[in-house]
């Protein structure tokens, strides 16, 4: 019989492993809280700024020591892409300095860090799904500061994994799905961009993947390894909006427009599909198609 993993040995020996989840008030953090019961032997500490500021080095270290944290899942981020252009200092503090503090603490205390990043580290000029090793070239402040966060995690040398995701939505927080449902109920027609292509990602699916990976990452320590995770499939924002209306039974016409017809403060990648072959092969994940996951999210919103 194969020897049990280090992760499960912790569970058996102490009946408890302590996992810190930062940014717990956001979409992914909320989904992790909802699914935490799937790891009954783990004790989760869900924090946001009021409980612990990830940019406060002293505060982070004190929290980690006081609660005997052995794993950190960093979901905290400044995600307002357009506002980041005029709030660069704040975006950099949260997206770069925060991960740096967490990574340095993880390195010093020999604990695992799972850091969530974004497709916006790429410039969108590719013509096939981006692999983890492809060159990065972020277009705006958001993408640049998120890349700086990745670099800080890698430079720290801590036991870590970086998970890049894209077009995140859920029943929690503010996101494209909820915005389309609200506007669709208010207007007879909406104009949505059709020349930006990617993959919607249901935060519940990402949360489930994180919890599935945890035991393996404790068993097989990795240092600054990058993985891509989104739902399966490809679509434009227009396709996504049209499907939201159809599945929700919302009587609102969606009209396709070009990016140039909807100017924004931040430039966005025209193509940001992520290749998930690495994470599927390494961990044996089966990932749902985005339309199936969207149906589940809409059902959750109706409840």
Secondary structure, DSSP 8 states (H G I E B T S, - for coil): -----HHHHHHHHHS-EEEEEESTTSHHHHHHHHHGGGSTTEEEEE--TTT--TT-HHHHHHHHHHTT--EEEE------HHHHTT-HHHHHIIIIIHHHHHHHHHHHHT-EEEEEEEGGGS-S--SS-B-TTS-----SHHHHHHHHHHHHHHHHT-SEEEEEE-SEE-SSSS-HHHHHHHHHHH-SEEEEE-S-EE--EEHHHHHHHHHHHHHHHHHS--SSEEEE---BS-EEHHHHHHHHHHHHT---EEEEE-GGGS--SS---SB--B--HHHHHHH-----BHHHHHHHHHHHHH-
